[in-house]
Amino acid sequence: MEKINVGVIGATGMVGQNYVRLLENHPWFDVAYVAASPKSAGKSYEEAVRGKWQMASDPPKKVRDLIVGDANDINQAVGKCDLIFSALEMEKEKIKQLESEYAKSDLPVFSNASANRNFDNIPMLIPEINSNHIDIIPQQKKANGWSKGFIVVKPNCSLQSYMAPVYALVKAGYEVKRMIITTMQAVSGAGYPGVPSLDMIDNIVPFISGEEEKSEIEPQKIMGKISDEKIVNDTSIKISAHCNRVPVVDGHTACVSLEFGQNKPSLEEIKKIWNEFSSEPQKLNLPFAPKKPIIYREEPNRPQPRKDRDSDKAMTATVGRLRGCKVFDIRFVCLSHNTVRGAAGGGILNAELLKAKGYI
């Protein structure tokens, strides 16, 4: 199969670097264009990331010699690539404008930024949960006068560990009424250079700007329905979130307490639901889809970031410590890789879904 040329804008940052790393040897996509700030524009990619490359392996050979474009100049991308992965780090209004301009120029945009997440005609995808939300894209194109371009976003990285386990229970017929979530989020989620070392070593920071609000609001859109040509949020699940930055490099962990409606599953049934859960990406056999979207660990001290974040291409949610709760009904611990599943890998999976469904 002939590969699709893709571009990465914001390519020199942490998320952009992960896109470049993960797309090396991808069976469907080939990185043909990279762009960043005007400061990096005009340099080779290798030169632009020198001294700030944070991946475990060197930049892919094919990308090293690409000349970095100016992400603000959409015309530089036109003709070089057929879709855009957006890892932009700038003011929200500027990101909204730029991503819309790329879409207007017939380039589908798969964004990691939060700027466009709240529009009711832009799908915010976790493909195992709401792949049907892509049905709103024709309406999005019509509303904006776009031809081939569109925008798809992924949710905040802190949601990735617990949303699939919760959705699996809802899909099985068990109403979820309330959740209390305490996240322990890795420092890589803050980018590079990120949180100062003196703030993190021997310490926990119990505040991440905007994270608690996103953790409480974004699940409502993911669990929502398309009605009257827009995505209508599901506000039936009440969520209270506590978000903390912890001295872990990669892997966001969440402790979840959950209350069901009248119908309550047993602990063994919950494990069975999680272990058997599969969805559209697995059905389509998408390259970045985990074979098992949810892995349950029986050990009393799992999941752990170092031991579990890389499971199944670092694209799965690992769950453990399921037990009863003296306030709600159940409690459990879950983990996902924040810079893969929660960032670049999630964006790539979104693009794979749209290609498999004929939108690209």
C-alpha positions in Angstrom: 0.0 0.0 0.0 1.3 3.4 -0.9 2.0 5.4 2.2 0.3 8.7 3.0 2.6 11.7 3.5 2.0 13.4 6.8 3.2 16.5 8.5 3.9 17.2 12.2 3.6 20.8 13.3 5.1 21.6 16.7 7.5 18.9 15.7 10.4 19.9 18.0 8.5 19.7 21.3 7.9 16.6 23.4 4.7 15.5 21.8 6.1 16.4 18.3 9.2 14.3 19.0 7.0 11.4 20.0 5.1 11.7 16.7 8.3 11.6 14.8 9.6 8.6 16.8 6.4 6.6 16.6 5.7 7.2 12.9 9.1 5.8 11.9 8.3 2.6 9.9 4.5 3.1 10.2 2.8 0.9 7.6 0.4 3.7 6.5 2.0 7.0 7.2 5.3 8.6 6.2 6.6 11.9 7.8 7.3 14.2 4.9 7.0 17.6 6.5 7.9 19.0 9.9 7.2 22.5 11.2 7.8 24.4 14.4 8.3 28.0 15.6 10.0 30.6 13.4 13.1 30.2 15.7 13.5 26.6 14.4 12.3 27.2 10.8 15.0 26.9 8.1 17.1 24.4 10.1 17.4 20.7 9.5 15.2 18.8 12.0 18.4 17.2 13.5 19.8 20.7 14.1 16.5 22.0 15.5 16.2 19.3 18.1 19.9 19.2 19.0 20.2 19.6 22.8 16.5 19.1 23.5 15.8 15.7 22.0 14.2 13.6 24.8 13.5 10.3 23.1 15.4 7.1 24.0 16.5 6.6 20.4 18.0 9.1 17.9 15.8 11.0 15.5 14.8 8.8 12.6 17.3 9.0 9.7 14.6 9.9 7.2 13.5 12.9 9.2 16.8 14.3 10.3 17.5 16.1 7.1 14.0 17.5 6.6 14.1 21.3 6.7 11.8 22.6 9.4 9.0 24.8 8.2 7.3 27.7 10.0 4.1 26.2 11.5 2.5 29.7 11.1 2.8 29.5 7.3 0.2 27.0 6.1 1.4 27.3 2.5 4.6 25.6 3.4 2.7 22.4 4.2 0.4 22.4 1.2 1.6 19.9 -1.4 4.1 18.3 1.0 1.7 16.3 3.0 -1.9 15.0 3.0 -2.7 15.4 6.7 -1.4 17.2 9.8 -0.6 16.0 13.3 -0.8 19.1 15.5 1.4 19.2 18.6 1.4 23.0 18.8 2.3 24.8 22.0 1.1 28.4 21.9 -1.9 30.5 22.9 -5.3 28.8 22.5 -6.7 31.4 20.2 -3.7 31.1 17.9 -4.0 27.3 17.8 -7.7 27.5 17.0 -6.9 29.9 14.1 -3.9 27.9 12.8 -5.6 24.5 12.9 -8.7 25.9 11.1 -6.5 27.4 8.4 -4.8 24.0 7.9 -8.2 22.4 7.6 -9.4 25.1 5.2 -6.4 24.3 3.1 -7.7 20.7 2.6 -5.4 19.2 5.2 -7.2 17.0 7.9 -5.8 18.0 11.3 -5.4 15.5 14.2 -4.7 17.7 17.2 -3.3 17.1 20.7 -4.1 20.6 21.8 -7.1 21.6 23.9 -8.0 24.6 21.9 -10.7 22.9 19.7 -12.0 20.3 22.2 -15.1 22.1 23.2 -16.7 22.7 19.8 -19.9 20.6 19.4 -19.0 19.6 15.8 -15.4 18.5 16.4 -15.1 14.9 17.6 -12.9 14.4 20.7 -11.9 10.7 20.2 -10.9 7.8 22.3 -11.6 5.3 19.4 -12.5 2.4 21.7 -15.3 4.5 23.2 -16.8 7.0 20.7 -15.6 6.1 17.2 -19.1 6.9 16.0 -18.5 10.6 16.7 -16.6 10.9 13.4 -20.1 10.9 11.8 -20.2 14.6 12.8 -17.3 15.5 10.4 -19.5 16.1 7.3 -21.5 18.7 9.3 -18.2 20.2 10.5 -17.0 20.6 6.9 -20.4 22.1 5.9 -20.5 24.6 8.7 -17.0 25.8 7.9 -17.1 25.6 4.1 -14.2 23.1 4.1 -13.7 20.5 1.3 -11.3 17.8 2.3 -10.0 19.3 5.6 -11.4 18.7 9.0 -10.3 18.7 12.7 -10.3 15.8 15.1 -8.9 16.2 18.6 -7.9 13.8 21.4 -8.8 14.4 25.0 -6.5 15.3 27.9 -3.9 12.7 28.7 -5.1 12.2 32.3 -8.4 10.6 31.0 -6.8 7.8 29.0 -6.2 5.4 31.9 -9.7 5.3 33.4 -12.2 6.2 30.6 -12.0 2.8 28.8 -12.5 0.8 32.0 -15.5 3.0 32.9 -17.0 2.9 29.4 -16.7 -0.9 29.3 -18.9 -1.1 32.4 -21.4 1.3 30.9 -21.5 -0.6 27.7 -22.2 -3.8 29.6 -25.3 -2.2 31.0 -24.2 -0.8 34.3 -25.1 2.8 35.0 -22.2 4.9 36.5 -23.5 7.7 38.7 -20.5 9.3 40.4 -16.7 9.0 40.4 -13.9 10.5 42.5 -10.6 10.4 40.7 -7.2 11.1 42.1 -4.5 11.3 39.4 -0.7 11.0 39.8 0.6 12.5 36.6 4.1 12.0 35.2 6.5 15.0 34.6 6.6 14.3 30.9 3.1 15.6 30.7 4.4 19.1 31.3 6.7 18.9 28.3 10.4 20.0 28.2 11.9 21.6 30.2 8.7 21.3 32.1 8.5 21.3 35.9 11.7 22.5 37.5 13.7 19.7 39.2 13.6 21.4 42.6 9.8 21.3 42.5 9.7 17.6 41.7 12.6 15.8 43.4 11.5 14.5 46.8 8.1 16.2 46.2 4.6 16.0 44.9 2.8 19.1 43.4 -0.9 18.9 44.1 -1.9 21.3 41.3 -1.8 21.2 37.5 -3.4 24.1 35.9 -6.6 23.2 34.1 -6.3 19.5 34.6 -9.1 19.0 37.1 -11.5 20.9 35.0 -10.6 18.9 31.9 -10.9 15.7 33.8 -14.4 16.5 35.0 -15.8 18.0 31.8 -14.2 16.1 28.9 -15.6 12.7 29.7 -19.1 14.2 29.2 -18.3 14.9 25.6 -16.6 11.5 25.0 -19.7 9.7 26.4 -22.1 12.0 24.6 -24.3 11.4 21.5 -24.8 13.1 18.2 -28.1 14.8 18.0 -29.4 17.7 15.8 -26.1 17.8 13.9 -24.0 18.3 17.0 -22.4 16.3 19.8 -24.5 16.6 23.0 -22.6 16.0 26.2 -23.7 13.3 28.6 -23.9 15.0 32.0 -25.3 12.0 33.9 -22.0 10.9 35.4 -20.7 13.3 38.1 -16.9 13.5 38.5 -14.7 15.0 41.1 -11.0 15.1 40.2 -7.8 15.7 42.2 -4.8 16.1 39.9 -1.2 15.8 41.2 2.2 16.0 39.5 4.5 13.2 40.8 8.2 12.5 40.2 7.6 9.8 37.6 9.0 10.2 34.0 6.2 8.6 32.0 2.8 7.0 32.9 -0.2 8.7 34.5 -1.8 6.7 37.3 -5.4 7.2 38.6 -7.1 6.0 41.7 -10.9 5.7 41.0 -13.8 5.3 43.4 -17.0 4.6 41.5 -20.7 4.5 42.3 -23.2 2.5 40.2 -26.9 3.1 39.7 -29.4 0.5 40.9 -27.8 -2.4 39.0 -24.4 -3.3 40.5 -22.0 -5.9 39.0 -19.9 -8.3 41.2 -16.1 -7.8 41.3 -15.6 -11.0 39.2 -18.1 -9.8 36.6 -16.3 -6.5 36.4 -13.0 -8.3 35.8 -14.6 -10.4 33.1 -16.0 -7.3 31.4 -12.6 -5.7 31.4 -10.7 -8.7 30.2 -13.2 -9.3 27.3 -13.6 -5.7 26.2 -12.8 -5.0 22.6 -14.0 -2.3 20.3 -13.8 -0.7 16.8 -10.0 -0.3 16.6 -9.5 -4.0 17.4 -12.2 -5.0 14.9 -10.5 -2.9 12.2 -7.0 -4.2 13.3 -5.6 -0.7 13.2 -1.8 -0.7 13.4 -1.6 1.3 16.7 -4.6 -0.4 18.3 -3.7 -2.5 21.4 -4.8 -6.1 21.1 -6.4 -5.7 24.6 -7.6 -2.2 25.3 -7.8 -3.1 29.0 -5.3 -5.3 30.8 -6.3 -6.4 34.4 -3.4 -7.3 36.7 -4.2 -9.6 39.7 -1.1 -8.7 41.7 -1.9 -6.6 44.7 0.7 -4.0 43.9 0.0 -3.3 40.2 -0.2 -1.4 38.0 3.1 0.5 38.3 4.4 3.0 35.8 7.8 1.4 35.2 6.4 -2.1 34.9 3.1 -1.4 33.0 3.3 1.8 31.0 4.8 0.1 27.9 2.3 -2.8 27.7 0.9 -3.6 24.3 2.7 -0.8 22.4 2.2 1.6 25.3 -1.4 1.9 24.1 -3.4 -0.1 26.7 -5.0 0.9 30.0 -3.7 -1.3 32.8 -6.0 -1.8 35.7 -5.6 -3.4 39.1 -6.5 -3.4 42.8 -10.2 -3.7 42.1 -12.1 -4.0 45.5 -15.1 -2.8 47.3 -15.5 0.8 48.5 -17.0 1.8 51.9 -18.3 5.1 50.5 -19.1 4.3 46.8 -19.4 0.8 45.3 -15.9 -0.1 43.9 -12.4 1.3 43.7 -9.5 0.5 41.5 -6.2 1.8 40.2 -5.4 2.4 36.5 -2.5 3.5 34.4 -1.7 4.5 30.8 1.4 5.9 29.0 0.7 9.6 28.9 3.0 10.5 26.0 2.1 7.6 23.8 -1.6 6.6 24.4 -2.3 10.0 26.0 -0.6 12.0 23.3 1.1 11.1 20.0 0.0 7.4 19.9 -3.6 8.4 20.6 -3.4 11.0 17.7 -2.0 8.4 15.3 -4.7 5.9 16.3 -7.3 8.6 15.6 -5.8 9.1 12.1 -5.8 5.4 11.5 -9.5 5.2 12.3 -10.4 8.0 9.9 -8.3 6.4 7.2 -10.0 3.0 7.7 -13.4 4.7 7.6 -12.6 6.5 4.3 -12.3 10.1 5.5 -8.6 10.3 4.3 
